[in-house]
């Protein structure tokens, strides 16, 4: 049962992650924090994608085949990142992370790690939510505030979990 819950937690996280992603207009992906240095919104999403790939390469190398690393080494590469480029890469890396976690469930740890799987899983989620907060702050500082439905929606856990509003709505249909 806990195995199913861990995978469900990843799916819930990704539903909220893509709710945020989809709410950001393509023009806002170049937003940077005003008055300080920092990555653009697009660069933050690229970082999340690329870190997922690094974990997959280390812990489940076969799952890394076909996944797309977003180039970010040069200024030109960082400025060329688009929402259209990011979406399929993020979807694939999210599926890869889920498959990596699922493959590790029988042993309770990732390949090459002594840390228990649930602990590593919490690290993955914490890392991505740190960057989700960074994205929200960057958008606000750049004058591209998220709409209220998204700002509050990503925190409406009952909407995403079994028995929550989304499940009740589909049961009523």
Rosetta blueprint (number, residue, H / E / L):
1 X L
2 X H
3 X H
4 X H
5 X H
6 X H
7 X H
8 X H
9 X H
10 X H
11 X H
12 X H
13 X H
14 X H
15 X H
16 X H
17 X H
18 X H
19 X H
20 X H
21 X H
22 X H
23 X H
24 X L
25 X L
26 X H
27 X H
28 X H
29 X H
30 X H
31 X L
32 X L
33 X L
34 X L
35 X L
36 X L
37 X L
38 X L
39 X L
40 X L
41 X H
42 X H
43 X H
44 X H
45 X H
46 X H
47 X H
48 X H
49 X H
50 X H
51 X H
52 X H
53 X H
54 X H
55 X H
56 X H
57 X H
58 X H
59 X H
60 X L
61 X H
62 X H
63 X H
64 X H
65 X L
66 X L
67 X L
68 X L
69 X L
70 X L
71 X L
72 X L
73 X L
74 X L
75 X H
76 X H
77 X H
78 X H
79 X H
80 X L
81 X L
82 X L
83 X H
84 X H
85 X H
86 X H
87 X H
88 X H
89 X H
90 X H
91 X H
92 X H
93 X H
94 X H
95 X H
96 X H
97 X H
98 X H
99 X H
100 X H
101 X H
102 X H
103 X H
104 X H
105 X L
106 X L
107 X L
108 X L
109 X E
110 X L
111 X L
112 X L
113 X L
114 X L
115 X L
116 X E
117 X H
118 X H
119 X H
120 X H
121 X H
122 X H
123 X H
124 X H
125 X H
126 X H
127 X H
128 X H
129 X H
130 X H
131 X H
132 X H
133 X H
134 X H
135 X H
136 X H
137 X H
138 X H
139 X H
140 X H
141 X H
142 X L
143 X L
144 X L
145 X L
146 X L
147 X L
148 X H
149 X H
150 X H
151 X H
152 X H
153 X H
154 X L
155 X L
156 X L
157 X H
158 X H
159 X H
160 X H
161 X L
162 X L
163 X L
164 X L
165 X H
166 X H
167 X H
168 X H
169 X H
170 X H
171 X H
172 X H
173 X L
